[in-house]
Amino acid sequence: MVVRRLGSGRGVTRNKATDGVTVISLLLLLWMFSDGGGIIFVEGGGSGRSNGGGGFWIGGGSPSNVGIAIALTAMAGLALAATLVYSHRFRFENVSYCFSAVYLFNYACVTSFVLLWFLLVENYSLVVLLSRGGLKSPWSRRRRKHALLPKQWKILFDTDGRLLDGGVKFLKKVRSGGVDPSLRAEVWPFLLGVLCQAGQRFCGCVRQCEGDGMALFYDLGSSKEERESIRTQKRKEYANLRRQCQQIVKPTERSFNMKGTFVNSNEDSGDFSQVLDSPGVDDVSAPLFPEKGSPVGQNSDNLVHGAASQTSTPLGERSLSGITCGIVSEADTDSSDSESSEDAEELQLFLTPERIQGDVDESAEDPTLDEHIKKSTISEAENRSKSQMAEDFSTWQRIIRLDAVRANDEWTVYSPSQVVVSTMKARRLAESVGLLDYDHLEPCRIFHAARLVAILEAYALYDSEIGYCQGMSDLLSPIISVMEKDHEAFWCFVGFMKKARHNFRLDEVGIRRQLNMVSKIIKGKDSNLYRHLEKLQAEDCFFVYRMVVVLFRREFNFEQTLCLWEVMWADQAAIRAGIAKSAWGRMRLRAPPTDDLLLYAVAACVLQRRKLIIEKYSSMDEIFRECNSMAGHLDVWKLLDDAHDLVVNLHDKI
Amino acid sequence: MASRRRMLLKVIILGDSGVGKTSLMNQYVNRKFSNQYKATIGADFLTKEVQFEDRLFTMQIWDTAGQERFQSLGVAFYRGADCCVLVYDVNVTKSFENLNNWREEFLIQASPSDPENFPFVVLGNKIDIDGGNSRVVSEKKARAWCASKGDIPYFETSAKEGFNVEVAFQCIAKNALKNEPEEELYLPDTIDVTGGGQQQRSTGCEC
């Protein structure tokens, strides 16, 4: 009976009232007769509910005593069957009769069940075993397990501060339950692969690791000492990015263009030569990236060329003005050169071509995307001469400031330490980043907004292909709330954006691929719904656009969003670390890790409303409205359950 | 027959980020103002029942993202628009300069049958700020531009104070209606929300 309650979770008590009576009485019994087990049980249910799910799995113990467990499982199976028959029989009769009958039965079984319970929670492999056995196991449906707790986190490391077993256990834990709020600041850099960005740019790292056949395993396998040195380095890199931001646009709001600054620095100083020699750059052909290539190719003609090709587009006017700014800013050369020898190393960061290349390499995991992107790399460059030039750094800065002051205060409840910032400190920071129009905000929100500005600007410089796009502040705000130091928040954001940045690409390849994938998942799962969408000309799934772009940030509250993101990051980290292939068979979840968990969740979200959509909605507008009004109506763990189910069923087909 | 049917008027609001598109829409539909609206991602819409010359209409107002990064993705909701509202912030020159781009882009993306006569309405928003002292685009300049583009109706508004918003949207509705008869000829069924809904419901069940 315990097992039955475990597996079916809240659904039983909610949906099947008659069943519920029996179950509740048995729960009481269990509680009376087995202190230890009962208490754990009650705790599990409680915390599960508070988290919007009915999580009962406890602890991700090491696989042990499998033999005993299997034997016991067999026994439990018999007992379970008997109990089910028993309770079913008496369901409609006198409750007390039912109570006493099952009472006797259970009394006999309680001891073995409690034992089994402990073994079960220690041995998720059993679950896999059962669920693979063709039986529709009652606990194949996952509810939220407990989040990774501090005491569990501590014992995941060896004496050098290295994650045991390369982080497999760690990722398993996070995949199924997220991370305890108190641990987030410590754990996220691991999840987001911040530590793998050590010393090198993405691409170098990716290549090197792939060459070793261990694909970024280093990330999770780093020692405490290594992480310290990486952290120091990363802090310097961030400080340099910030310095660059301040150099590009002086407080007087001169509209200098970052590209212009590049050209200047490049033309006037030889420091960039060392950039050219750095690994990973030489195989990138600068001409592919006309305007970005200029610092590498030392050819400012590219800019002029780019400008000329601009005029025919509808955006020509603006683009042109952007470029003009760039050229005008040559006057600013001195200031940007003053620190260039010191900064030269850091300036490698700005050389997006190879970073882009790195991302292309990375996305090679997805064969379709791979092709697509490789083809698009060239057209992307062409496209960019049309659209990207339309947005220059000063445009980004303006929009960043706009978005920063309208970030909401939802996070304040979760980060009390950041709420107590003094007015003075907040205003000083706001001033230093040139934030305006914040008078209506409380100090903590001014401070938050100013941090958003600082980090987003730095990111726009760091990844100038993407720059800033609305929606990015939605992604950064929760990170800032968790990571109190700007440089840490920045690098976590960079890690997050490694995947998410594709959604913001100007050539639309990324977002189209995502929407297309959601469409495919829906088609694969529910052809009726898909046909209905086709009929309404909505099969492009544009209606989930916002969910995809800000990763459910507008649908879920702060805590729910972070849970979803953590689970998603753990999947991505597992793939980066190469755990995906080797160890997923032993994972509790039947679903293998996927880079696209979010898209499965989006599709699941639409599928949850299939009936409504098919029966009631007769236009794309209505579906759009529905999807844009889901805030507060979603259960993150239910959604993840459904998403994982979709992954199980469809991942090899899509 | 016509009086019984409720027509759908589709209005698209375009303009740079932060000029107040969401605020204008919410002020008109819900008579509410907040300076806490988050950036619109993609698009969103609200509907409002409007009465005009004894006929009831449903005005569907589409609020769009100000950062026009994904131009071709916008096509989906530009389609079938009856009127396009161009908004700028009277305190930000660039937002005014960009009106031309927004207009041209709309005409390209929505490709209305008669682009020359497609109804636009221009709103100069945020006239309340700093008592008008921080204003950089004069009314005269704005009107001149509107005149040069085929006499586009122009209104100065404050979404914050609700100033001129109602009047502006009445004009928008009127102009959208002008566009309507033509649309009706082409797509009579999709315009009629009530009829369309019922019709779909029955087909929906067959699925």
Interface residues (C-beta under 8 A of the other chain):
Chain A: P314 L315 E317 R318 S387 E391 R398 I399 L402 D403 R406 A407 N408 H440 C469 Q470 G471 S473 D474 F504 L506 E508 I511 R512 N528 R531 H532 D540 F542 Y545 R546 V549 V550 R554 I614 E615 K616 Y617 S618 S619 M620 D621 F624 R625 N628
Chain B: S17 G18 N35 Q36 Y37 K38 A39 T40 I41 G42 A43 D44 F45 Q60 A65 G66 Q67 R69 F70 Q71 S72 L73 A76 F77 K94 E97 N98 N100 N101 E104 E105 I108 T190 G196 G197 Q199 Q200 R201 G204 C205 C207
